[in-house]
């Protein structure tokens, strides 16, 4: 009999998850799938949410590059007609209508997150539409949100409406990976992680990337437009 193992199964452990990362499969990112994996391993991050813009190929590439070292939660950040929505476990066949996205996500068992919903500086949050749709969780802190009052507004909304919460680095470069972390104490598998989010059994680490990340993004977009540099799509 091994009572310690019964009380603390090896499958239950504390681990870090960055649930909002982009690779070169997003035109605004300079980070290859391999670079993302290396950054996560070096920072002892056990789970990555890979949500490239309007495609699931980035998540597939990161999963291949990870070779089992990191659990990848695949998804995409969809540019809907009202702003961005993250859909984990997307099949890549969503329309741009925000109501259709939410309805279909429920039908196929996907998990919908509203990222940086009130960040008016980027004009990509869904803003007031958040109160008119069904989402599974709200991103209450995004490292790339320059004015933290927009993060605070997201957290206040989530708490006021009793919605599950996560945070995300919104990493576009290796330096940004892990700036915002979700800390879980559960089995390291997708079902357990989603269940922990739904039940609010997650703690957060919040660090801002400041203006530097946005400057790097502008440079990346310029290089792609002029030279086609680093286009993973």
C-alpha positions, 0 to 999 in steps of 0.5 A: 500500500502506498498512501502518499500516492493515493492522496497525491496521484502523479497525474495531479500537479501544479502547472503553468499555462499561457493560453493566448499565443501567436506564431508566424501563422498570424501575420502580426507575429514573428515567432515560429512554432519551434521558437514558441515551444523553446520559449515555453520549455525554457520557462517551464510552461506546461500548456500553451493555448495556440490561437493564431488569427483565423486559422488552426494551422499554427496550433497544429504546427506547434503541436508537431514541434512540441513532440509531447513536451508541452500540452497544446490547446488548439484554437484560433482567434476569429476576426468576427464582425464585432471583434475578436473571439478565441475558439478553442478546439475549433475545426477551422470552419467558422463564419465571421458572424459573431452570433453564428460563431457562438452558436456553432461553438456550442454545437461542436463542443468548442470553448469560447473566450472573449479576449481583451474585450474592452481594449478600445486602443486596438479596436479588436475587442468585442466591447458591449457585444459581450453582454449580448452573446454567450461565451465560456470565459472572459480574458480578464488580463491581456499583457498587450493591453497598454491601458490596464483600466481596460483589463480591469473593466474586463475583470469587473464584467466577468465577476459581475456576470459570474463568468469564468476567467483566464489571462493571456500573454497574447505573445507574438515573440519569445520574450512575451511568452509567459508574461501572463500565466494561468496556474492550474492544480489538476490533471494536465489534460484538456478536459481537466483544464477546461473544467478547472476554468469553468469552476474558477479553480485557477490562479493568475500571474499578470505582467504587461509587455508594454509598448515594445510588443506593439512596436515589434508587431508593426515591424513584423507587419512591415517586413511581411508586406515588403519582403514576405519575411517569416510568413508561416501561413 
